[in-house]
Amino acid sequence: MPPTLPRIVTSLPGPNARAWIDRDASRVSPSYTRAYPLVVERGEGAAILDVDGNWFLDFTAGIAVTATGHSHPEVVKAIVEQAGKLIHMSGTDFYYGPQIRLAEEIAALVPIEGPVKVFFGNSGAEANEAAIKLARYHTGRPRILAFFGSFHGRTMGALSLTSSRSVQKRGFFPLVPGVDHVPYAYCFRCPVNRRVETCDVECFSFATDFLFPRTVPPEEVAAIVIEVVQGEGGYVVPPPKFLARVEQVAREHGILIIADEVQSGMGRTGKMFASEHFDFHPDLITIAKGIASGLPLGLCVAKESIMRWAPGSHASTFGGNPVACAAALTTLRLLKDQYLENARVQGERLVGGLKGVMSRHRIIGDVRGLGLMVGAEIVVPDTPDLRKDPKRRDAIVEKAFQRGLLLLGCGDNTVRFCPPLVVTAEEIDVCLRLFEEAVAEVESGFLAP
């Protein structure tokens, strides 16, 4: 059992961590973005042990992946049992029970109207690749609409949809043609509207009033791809009328809606899917991250009437691997039985606590989120538009790490909180205390942004 968290016994990074980091630098791709020098030995629940014996409180969950916590014993048991029977027999060419059972379970849960079918891949990027291929195949239309600030993956099709950071695209042009971007539920021309409660459907008028009449004929658009809650873009929760307007426009022009629920799905927002908070009904949903508690699995779920592509149109050797499907089936059961409600309750505690921290520290300009998908925006106080402050954001994440709290950034200046859905009230309170300590230190130590 881990000790009371956190427990830091060395300087960070410790000597063993420094040795591993040196080895990594000599052989591992430099394209990875490491937030801080953490070298993990093992995990349990919301606890992480590093190679020097330091215990951390994990509010990253492997980027919102370990929904049932690290190495949940029931998930581990399901993995071991399935591995003892069958590790791999490609679902592209053969049939096996775990994949079929998981398709049935997911079909009963997704907020898509009518019968659905499921395509299995290995990641969120693969799920999104499948979705845009299927949309083009079904509609015969060439174009796709996505949103500024979005992140859908780094494979070439998914990267073409992505617009969270230009570095992700630098050096890789030309990308997949036919993708256009429009503002999400805040306007890049109006910094005040970063606070989405002030935003209205005018943000989407860029598409309907400008793009469609001038450069993108709507009858050529196969799909609108949208994160129901924007992830890498800053944990932005849209107002319901924004999503209602997106759905209305799509229906008017016969455009499919692809809801990217890779990060917001699987109980992360306190409901199984974020779409359920908004009475939002997409035609396709992409799922990954939390579905298999850490094993690689990505799903593209679509209306049966849409997923009618011919055999060989799309496939995956490893997608829907029996072991990953067994982990997912156990994860779904645990979410429904226990952790979905816990995500809602502890999410309310986290948001309430962070708003209290915001009331005491002027560099926090906004707290927003649903369930355990929560962001705190770091700003320059007393500027007319509460200017974004990525420098202080990064410093807060680093100071939290030094205290034994694992956090990540998202967007330009947001600290994200996405702990495992098993997190306890006591762990929420420890997180709030350590985060406020980090905020106070950064606030007092920085004279200028």
PyMOL commands that set and color helices and strands:
alter all, ss='L'
color gray80, all
select helices_A, chain A and resi 15-27+61-64+73-85+97-107+124-139+156-161+166-168+191-194+196-198+201-214+218-220+240-253+274-277+289-292+322-360+390-402+425-445
alter helices_A, ss='H'
color red, helices_A
select strands_A, chain A and resi 40-44+47-50+55-58+116-121+143-147+179-182+221-227+256-260+284-287+298-303+364-370+373-378+405-406+408-410+414-417
alter strands_A, ss='S'
color yellow, strands_A
deselect
rebuild
show_as cartoon
